[in-house]
Amino acid sequence: MRAARLIRMALLIQSHPGLTAAALARELEISERTVIRDAQALQEAGVPVRSEKGRVGGYFLAAGYRTRLTTLHPSEAETLFLSGLPAALQDLGLSDAAQTARLKLTATLLPSVRQAAESSVRRFHLDAPAWFREPATPELLPELARAVWADRIVQVSYVRPGRDGAPSSAVTRVVEPYGLVLKAGTWYAVARIPDEREAQDGGWRTYRVDRITALDSVPGAHEPFVRDPAFELGAHWEARSAAFARTLLRTTVTVRLTGRGLRQLPAVVDGAAVADAFASAGAPDPVGWVTLDLPAESEDVAFDQLARLGAEVEVLAPARLRARFRARAEALATLYRADPREAEPEGGEDQR
């Protein structure tokens, strides 16, 4: 929209006097010719924009003039709280509002404060997605975000994955969308089922947004739902995440660890499992080894995790897992017992 672009241009010039046509074109993602036309449009609208040529030239506002366009729209103010998550803002369809909000805020700051704000932006950045995985934006995320902002009841269709080899199933629910969470590049929706508020779990549900296949309005639900005043998204997510992590821990492994192994354990095992394991730990034996019971998702997962600790851990039980580690140790001993130089032909590389 040209009107929004003109506002952003005026704010940019007010916040950063002397921006060239090329710099404005980059910021606004338009051509330099369009910058010139927009500057003329601002002048015709009464905004005293002037251009100066030369080495220190660029676009300026008349001395003493300040635009009155710095009042934040509610959506812009809300997105400032997410301004450290540019990728998330783009996923939510809020990047334009956030950029305009930052410009308005910058235009109202004293020069010294403005420089401090710009300095912090240059030094700190939050990169939420995980390494080695290309994050995908769920198709329905922007519409779901609008429902969250508006406290609008919606009907969602959701694909629930099957367990233990069972096929997935489709579920349709009417929910109150309370919030969105970005966890390691994956979006989750925290919602409440209105008809299940009196249930033991309060009717709270967490949905992976990329598994939501449809999002529809609910007939007759024209008013925003009333949010629970005691609900705090951060605290709710932390509690539910810890509870969910514990539901995955279906196996217990008894191990002995050296002091170094104990220090390294949190780096290879889930936090909930580590907390429970440390709570079960006994006193160190005469040589400093500590025995404890480690919750794990499965024997396969425990094998992969504990193998990273090498000789700092000994698996005592279950017997089948201990046998796997014994076989691994024997295979490694055989591999490293031989001198690789013995496998070279006589004469080595110089033999013709």
C-alpha positions in Angstrom: 0.0 0.0 0.0 1.4 3.4 -1.1 0.1 5.3 2.0 1.9 3.0 4.4 5.0 3.3 2.3 4.9 7.1 2.4 4.5 7.0 6.2 7.5 4.7 6.5 9.5 7.0 4.2 8.8 10.1 6.2 9.7 8.2 9.4 12.9 7.0 7.9 13.9 10.5 6.9 13.0 11.9 10.3 14.9 9.1 12.1 18.0 9.1 9.8 18.4 12.5 8.1 20.6 12.4 5.0 19.5 9.0 3.7 20.2 8.8 -0.1 17.6 7.7 -2.7 19.6 4.5 -3.0 19.4 3.8 0.8 15.7 4.6 0.9 15.1 2.4 -2.1 16.8 -0.5 -0.3 14.9 0.1 3.0 11.5 0.4 1.2 12.3 -2.3 -1.4 11.4 0.1 -4.3 13.3 1.7 -7.1 15.1 5.0 -6.8 12.7 6.5 -9.3 9.8 5.6 -7.0 11.7 7.2 -4.1 11.8 10.5 -6.1 8.0 10.3 -6.9 7.2 9.5 -3.2 9.2 12.4 -2.0 7.2 14.7 -4.3 4.0 13.1 -3.0 5.1 13.9 0.6 5.8 17.5 -0.4 2.4 17.8 -2.0 0.9 16.5 1.2 2.6 19.2 3.3 5.5 17.2 4.6 8.6 19.5 4.0 10.9 16.9 2.5 14.0 18.3 0.7 16.8 16.7 -1.2 20.4 17.9 -1.1 23.1 16.9 -3.6 26.8 16.4 -2.9 29.0 14.1 -0.8 26.9 14.8 2.4 23.6 15.1 0.5 20.5 13.1 0.8 16.9 13.6 2.0 16.0 15.8 5.0 13.0 17.2 6.7 12.9 21.0 7.3 14.6 22.1 10.4 12.4 21.8 13.5 9.7 19.7 11.7 8.6 16.4 13.2 5.9 14.3 11.8 2.9 13.5 13.9 2.7 10.0 12.6 4.7 8.5 15.5 1.6 7.3 17.5 1.8 3.5 17.6 -1.2 1.4 16.3 -2.0 -1.3 18.8 -0.8 -4.1 16.4 2.5 -2.2 16.0 2.9 -1.9 19.8 2.2 -5.6 20.3 4.7 -6.7 17.7 7.5 -4.7 19.4 7.6 -7.4 22.0 8.5 -9.8 19.2 11.0 -7.6 17.5 13.9 -9.9 18.4 12.3 -12.6 16.3 12.3 -11.4 12.7 11.7 -14.8 11.2 8.9 -15.4 13.6 7.3 -12.1 12.7 7.5 -13.0 9.0 5.8 -16.3 9.7 3.0 -14.6 11.6 2.5 -12.0 8.9 3.6 -9.2 11.3 6.9 -8.1 9.8 5.6 -4.9 8.2 3.8 -3.8 11.3 6.9 -4.4 13.4 9.2 -2.5 11.0 6.8 0.5 11.0 6.5 0.3 14.8 10.3 0.4 15.2 10.5 3.4 12.9 7.9 5.3 14.9 9.6 4.5 18.1 13.0 5.5 16.7 11.5 8.8 15.5 10.3 9.7 19.0 13.6 9.0 20.8 16.3 11.5 21.7 19.4 11.0 19.6 21.4 9.6 22.5 18.7 7.0 23.4 18.2 6.3 19.7 21.9 5.4 19.3 21.8 3.1 22.3 18.7 1.3 20.9 20.4 0.9 17.5 23.6 -0.3 19.2 21.7 -3.1 21.0 20.1 -4.3 17.8 23.5 -4.6 16.2 24.8 -6.6 19.1 22.0 -9.0 20.1 19.9 -11.3 18.0 17.7 -14.3 18.8 17.8 -17.2 16.3 15.1 -19.6 17.3 15.3 -22.4 14.7 17.5 -25.4 15.3 20.7 -26.0 13.3 20.8 -28.2 10.2 17.1 -28.0 9.6 15.3 -25.7 7.2 12.3 -24.2 9.1 9.0 -24.4 7.4 6.2 -21.9 7.8 2.8 -23.7 8.4 0.2 -22.4 5.8 -2.4 -21.6 8.4 -0.1 -19.9 10.9 -0.9 -16.3 9.9 -4.7 -16.9 10.2 -4.2 -18.7 13.5 -2.1 -15.8 14.7 -4.9 -13.4 13.9 -7.3 -15.5 15.9 -4.9 -15.4 18.8 -4.7 -11.6 18.7 -8.4 -11.2 18.4 -9.3 -13.8 21.1 -11.5 -15.5 18.4 -13.0 -18.9 18.9 -12.1 -21.2 16.0 -12.7 -24.7 14.8 -9.5 -26.6 13.9 -9.0 -29.9 12.1 -5.9 -31.6 13.3 -4.0 -34.7 12.2 -3.1 -36.7 15.3 -0.1 -39.1 14.8 -0.7 -42.7 15.6 1.2 -44.5 18.4 3.1 -47.8 18.3 2.5 -48.2 14.6 -1.1 -47.2 14.6 -2.3 -45.0 11.7 -2.8 -41.3 12.2 -6.3 -39.9 12.8 -8.1 -36.7 12.0 -9.7 -34.7 14.9 -11.9 -31.6 14.8 -12.2 -29.3 17.8 -13.7 -26.0 18.7 -11.0 -24.2 20.7 -10.1 -20.9 22.3 -6.6 -20.1 20.9 -4.6 -18.6 23.8 -1.1 -18.4 22.3 1.6 -19.5 19.9 5.0 -20.9 20.8 8.0 -21.3 18.6 10.2 -24.1 19.8 13.4 -25.0 17.9 11.8 -23.9 14.6 8.5 -25.6 15.1 5.3 -23.7 15.9 2.8 -24.9 18.5 -0.6 -23.5 19.4 -1.8 -23.5 23.1 -5.6 -23.7 23.2 -8.5 -24.4 25.5 -11.6 -26.5 24.7 -14.5 -24.4 26.1 -16.6 -27.4 27.0 -13.8 -29.1 29.0 -12.9 -26.3 31.4 -14.0 -28.3 34.4 -12.0 -31.4 33.4 -8.9 -32.3 35.4 -6.6 -30.8 32.8 -8.7 -27.7 32.5 -9.3 -28.4 28.8 -5.9 -27.2 27.8 -4.4 -28.7 24.6 -1.2 -28.1 22.6 -1.2 -28.6 18.8 1.6 -28.6 16.3 0.5 -25.9 13.9 1.9 -27.8 10.9 -0.6 -30.6 11.7 -3.6 -28.3 11.6 -5.2 -28.9 8.2 -8.2 -26.5 8.4 -9.2 -23.4 10.4 -12.7 -22.1 10.3 -14.9 -19.6 12.1 -17.5 -20.9 14.5 -21.1 -20.0 13.6 -22.6 -17.7 16.2 -19.3 -17.0 17.9 -19.1 -13.3 17.1 -17.7 -12.0 20.4 -14.1 -12.6 21.7 -13.8 -15.3 24.3 -12.9 -14.2 27.8 -9.4 -15.1 28.6 -8.5 -16.7 31.9 -6.8 -13.9 33.8 -4.6 -16.4 35.6 -3.2 -17.8 32.4 0.5 -17.0 31.6 1.7 -18.5 28.4 5.4 -18.9 29.4 4.6 -20.6 32.7 2.0 -22.8 31.1 4.4 -23.9 28.3 7.2 -24.6 30.8 5.0 -26.8 33.0 3.4 -28.7 30.1 6.8 -29.2 28.4 8.3 -30.8 31.5 5.2 -33.0 31.9 5.3 -34.1 28.3 9.0 -34.9 28.4 8.4 -37.2 31.4 5.6 -39.1 29.5 8.3 -40.1 27.0 10.5 -41.6 29.7 9.2 -45.2 29.7 12.4 -47.1 30.5 14.8 -46.9 33.4 18.5 -47.7 33.0 20.8 -48.3 36.0 24.3 -46.9 35.4 27.6 -46.1 37.2 29.3 -42.8 36.3 32.6 -41.2 37.1 32.7 -37.7 38.4 33.4 -36.5 34.8 30.6 -38.6 33.5 28.2 -37.0 36.0 29.2 -33.5 34.8 28.8 -34.5 31.2 25.4 -36.3 31.6 23.3 -33.1 31.2 24.9 -32.5 27.8 23.7 -35.8 26.4 20.4 -36.5 28.2 17.1 -34.7 28.4 16.8 -32.2 31.4 13.8 -34.0 33.0 15.6 -37.3 32.9 18.8 -35.8 34.4 16.8 -34.2 37.3 15.2 -37.5 38.2 18.5 -39.4 37.8 20.4 -37.1 40.1 17.5 -37.4 42.7 18.1 -41.2 42.7 21.9 -41.0 43.0 23.7 -42.7 45.8 26.9 -41.8 47.5 30.1 -42.2 45.5 31.9 -45.6 46.0 35.5 -45.8 47.2 36.9 -44.9 43.7 34.4 -42.1 43.1 31.8 -43.8 40.9 28.2 -42.9 41.5 25.3 -45.3 40.8 21.9 -43.9 39.7 18.7 -44.8 37.9 18.3 -42.9 34.6 14.9 -42.5 33.0 15.0 -42.9 29.2 12.6 -42.9 26.3 13.8 -46.4 25.2 16.8 -48.7 25.3 17.7 -47.5 21.8 17.7 -43.9 22.8 19.6 -44.7 26.0 22.3 -46.5 24.0 22.8 -43.6 21.6 22.9 -41.1 24.4 25.2 -43.0 26.9 27.6 -44.1 24.1 28.7 -40.5 23.9 30.1 -40.7 27.4 32.6 -43.5 26.5 34.4 -45.0 29.4 32.9 -42.5 31.8 29.8 -44.7 32.2 29.0 -48.3 32.9 25.5 -49.7 32.2 24.5 -52.2 34.9 20.9 -52.9 33.9 18.9 -53.9 31.9 21.0 -56.9 30.9 20.1 -56.6 27.2 21.4 -53.0 27.1 24.6 -53.9 29.0 25.2 -56.7 26.4 24.9 -54.1 23.6 27.6 -52.0 25.2 29.8 -55.0 25.8 29.5 -55.9 22.1 30.3 -52.3 21.1 33.4 -52.3 23.4 34.6 -55.6 21.9 34.1 -54.3 18.4 36.1 -51.2 19.2 38.8 -53.1 20.9 39.2 -55.4 17.8 39.2 -52.3 15.5 41.9 -50.5 17.4 44.0 -53.4 18.5 45.6 -53.8 15.0 48.2 -51.3 13.9 46.8 -49.7 10.6 50.4 -49.6 9.3 50.4 -53.4 9.2 47.7 -53.3 6.5 50.0 -51.4 4.1 51.7 -53.4 1.3 55.5 -54.0 1.6 57.4 -51.0 0.4 54.5 -48.6 1.2 53.6 -45.9 -1.3 57.1 -45.7 -2.8 56.8 -49.3 -4.3 56.4 -49.2 -8.1 
